[in-house]
Amino acid sequence: MAEENSRTPREETTLERADRNFGELLQELRIIQTGVQILFAFLLTLAFSARFSTLDTAQRTMYITTLLLAVLAAVLFTAPAALHRTLFQRGAKPEIVMISSRLAGAGMSVLMLTLTGSVLLVVDVVLGRVEGVIAGSATLLVCGGLWVVLPQFVRRHAARLEARAVSEPPDGSG
């Protein structure tokens, strides 16, 4: 019980922090989920287009793989809501936040592959296999750079700044 009442640097209890973190996570998921739903809808319609029957085996494999990845991404991004609904008012908010954050991270990884597969498929059909592989690879690199490398860079930079601030005397004479 003491941990629930202890204060953080933001002057919030553990439960207040869990509530804030869950609210922030849900905002992120709302934005992402809309994009995933649009992408999934686009993929669903492809199978019913006139040109679908002209796809070769590799393109059909790309399509099915990408469609299934989109389903998995949608499931991972909606799982936090289901988890919260199932455990609502059971005193598990910190655990819900931790698990939901992991689900969202897994969803981002799957979404990265879904976007890559979508670009690969469309560019393959429109321009050719080599161009599709190049465009898909570029998509994977951009997503990986912005979603994985950039946050790690910012985290390291912030840690260096914090360490520097802690090691300097308050009067700035250090």
C-alpha positions in Angstrom: 0.0 0.0 0.0 2.9 2.4 0.7 4.0 2.0 -3.0 0.6 3.1 -4.2 0.9 6.4 -2.2 4.5 7.1 -2.9 5.1 10.2 -5.1 7.1 10.4 -8.3 9.1 13.5 -9.6 5.7 14.5 -11.2 4.1 14.4 -7.8 1.8 11.6 -8.7 1.1 8.3 -7.0 1.8 5.0 -8.7 -1.8 4.6 -9.6 -2.1 8.2 -10.9 1.0 7.5 -13.0 -0.6 4.2 -14.3 -3.8 6.1 -15.2 -1.8 8.8 -17.0 0.4 6.3 -18.9 -2.7 4.3 -19.9 -4.4 7.4 -21.2 -1.3 8.3 -23.2 -1.1 4.8 -24.6 -4.7 4.8 -25.6 -4.3 8.1 -27.5 -1.4 6.6 -29.4 -3.3 3.5 -30.2 -6.3 5.5 -31.5 -4.1 7.2 -34.0 -2.4 4.0 -35.1 -5.6 1.9 -35.2 -7.2 4.2 -37.7 -4.3 3.7 -40.1 -4.3 0.0 -39.6 -8.0 -0.3 -40.3 -7.7 1.7 -43.5 -4.8 -0.4 -44.6 -6.7 -3.6 -43.8 -9.7 -2.4 -45.7 -7.6 -1.6 -48.7 -6.0 -5.0 -48.6 -9.4 -6.7 -48.3 -10.7 -4.9 -51.4 -7.7 -6.0 -53.5 -8.8 -9.6 -53.7 -12.1 -8.4 -55.4 -10.4 -6.2 -58.0 -10.4 -7.3 -61.7 -6.6 -7.4 -61.8 -6.2 -9.7 -58.8 -6.5 -12.8 -61.0 -3.4 -11.8 -63.0 -1.2 -11.9 -59.9 1.6 -14.5 -60.0 2.2 -16.9 -57.1 4.8 -14.7 -55.4 2.4 -11.7 -55.5 -0.5 -13.8 -54.1 1.9 -15.0 -51.3 2.9 -11.3 -50.6 -0.8 -10.4 -50.5 -1.9 -13.2 -48.2 1.1 -12.6 -45.9 0.5 -8.8 -45.8 -3.2 -9.3 -45.2 -2.5 -11.7 -42.3 0.1 -9.3 -40.9 -2.5 -6.5 -41.0 -5.0 -8.7 -39.1 -2.3 -9.4 -36.5 -1.4 -5.7 -36.2 -5.1 -4.8 -35.7 -5.5 -7.6 -33.0 -2.3 -6.4 -31.2 -3.5 -2.8 -31.2 -7.0 -3.6 -29.9 -5.8 -6.1 -27.3 -5.1 -3.3 -24.7 -8.8 -2.3 -24.8 -9.9 -5.9 -24.3 -7.4 -6.4 -21.5 -8.6 -3.2 -19.8 -12.2 -4.2 -20.2 -11.6 -7.7 -18.8 -9.6 -6.4 -15.8 -11.6 -3.2 -15.2 -11.7 -2.3 -11.5 -9.7 -5.3 -10.4 -6.7 -3.2 -9.2 -4.5 -4.3 -12.1 -3.9 -0.9 -13.8 -0.1 -1.0 -13.5 0.0 -4.5 -15.0 -2.5 -3.5 -17.7 -0.3 -0.6 -18.7 2.9 -2.7 -18.8 1.3 -5.5 -20.9 -0.5 -3.0 -23.1 2.7 -1.2 -23.8 4.3 -4.5 -24.8 1.4 -5.3 -27.1 1.6 -1.9 -28.7 5.4 -2.4 -29.3 4.7 -5.8 -30.9 2.0 -4.2 -32.9 4.4 -1.5 -34.2 6.8 -4.3 -35.3 4.0 -6.1 -37.1 2.8 -2.9 -38.6 6.3 -2.2 -39.9 6.2 -5.5 -41.7 2.6 -4.9 -43.0 3.6 -1.5 -44.5 6.7 -3.1 -46.0 4.6 -5.9 -47.5 2.0 -3.5 -48.8 4.5 -1.3 -50.6 6.4 -4.3 -51.9 3.2 -5.8 -53.4 1.8 -2.6 -54.9 5.1 -1.5 -56.4 5.8 -5.1 -57.6 2.4 -5.1 -59.5 2.8 -1.6 -60.9 6.5 -1.5 -61.7 8.1 -4.9 -61.3 9.7 -7.2 -58.8 13.1 -5.5 -58.4 11.4 -2.1 -57.9 9.0 -3.7 -55.4 11.9 -5.1 -53.4 13.7 -1.8 -53.4 10.6 0.1 -52.4 9.7 -2.4 -49.7 13.3 -2.3 -48.4 13.2 1.5 -48.3 9.9 1.3 -46.4 11.4 -1.1 -43.8 14.4 1.1 -43.4 12.4 4.3 -42.9 10.0 2.7 -40.4 12.9 1.1 -38.6 14.9 4.4 -38.6 12.0 6.5 -37.3 10.3 3.9 -35.0 13.4 2.1 -33.5 16.7 4.0 -34.1 15.4 7.6 -33.6 13.7 6.8 -30.2 16.9 5.0 -29.0 19.0 8.0 -30.1 16.7 10.4 -28.3 16.7 8.2 -25.1 20.5 8.1 -25.1 20.7 11.9 -25.7 18.3 12.6 -22.9 20.2 10.3 -20.5 23.5 12.1 -21.3 21.9 15.4 -20.6 20.4 14.2 -17.4 23.8 12.7 -16.3 25.5 15.9 -17.2 23.0 17.9 -15.2 23.3 15.6 -12.1 27.2 15.8 -12.2 27.3 19.7 -12.4 27.0 21.7 -9.2 23.8 23.7 -8.9 25.6 27.1 -9.1 26.9 26.1 -12.6 30.6 26.5 -11.6 31.5 22.9 -12.4 
